[in-house]
Amino acid sequence: MARIFIESQFCTKTQKVGLTPETSLSGKTALITGGSDGIGLHAGRHFLSLSVSRLILAVRSPEKGERVASQFRSEFPSATVDVWPLEMTSYDSIQALARRASAEFASGKRLDIAILNAGIVRANLNIAETTGHCDVIQVNYISTFLLAILLIPILRHKSTSGKTSSPGRLTIVNSGTAYNPKFPNRNTRPFLASFDDPNTWVSTVQYPASKALGHLFMARLLDHLPAGLEDEVIINLVDPGYCKGTGLHRDAKGVLAFVLQLSKTLTARSQQDGAWTYVDAAVTKGKESHGCFVMDFEIKPFASLVYDPAGKEVMDALWDETMAELSFAGVEQVLESLNH
């Protein structure tokens, strides 16, 4: 893991994208969750610099989102910048956003790009009141993939009447920490609920675990997506790298806070550079990235547990429990509809 971190942070050259006819997003609409600060904010600015016509910031605080949107409107007056409310610990809020997007992008209108960027880290166990789950697992894994599944049909761009259509893009923010997960609960059933146990909760375990769950789920999700879907929507995971000043570790206190701040000062990327990874995954990378993990501007393997025969049981349990958890939203029906 140390070698991966060193290569990622010190040997990776940021691949910025300039505005060209091939990279222009003119006429396109992009949505970014958690787009009012950190890497999400800078990703929004990068998309606007590539002439995206409409940018939707899906944010927890509409007031904060409006302040950012106002700034963007001043910087890029030809673009439309909207703010939609989104609380990632609330299933109602996630479904409301998906319904709004479905209604908004009907009758020929298109949502072209969605970046699911919202994520959290906690120094202490915090249970999301509305779901009963550890909020790190809730936000970084369960809610993120609920929203992802609900957005797939909206982002899916079918060719009609002999006309080709560029595929929609769904990029889910992940992390290289998924390569070093510790699953002391891997044999505990139910599996998802075991992350909520205060007797086994460890702060340094939860974040990497939440991202590794994303690898496991994505690998299994591919089995349920129709062949050739990448012609209509490209779905991938992306790691922005270890970045300065994101607020991700805002809960850290004392010595831990000092160590994190020092490590970021010495090793971390800028938020602007981290945001270019989103542009790379959602604009530059093509169909070859469908169902893949993009890290350091390259397609990388999933976490080793995905390929480990012993990991199949974990993957099976995770898939079944996640589908059961999200059954209220009709996720199985959504996936089935993609095959018709």
Summary of the structure (lengths in Angstrom):
residues: 340
radius of gyration: 19.0
end to end distance: 42.1
largest distance: 62.5
contacts: 1119
relative contact order: 0.14
helix: 48%
strand: 14%
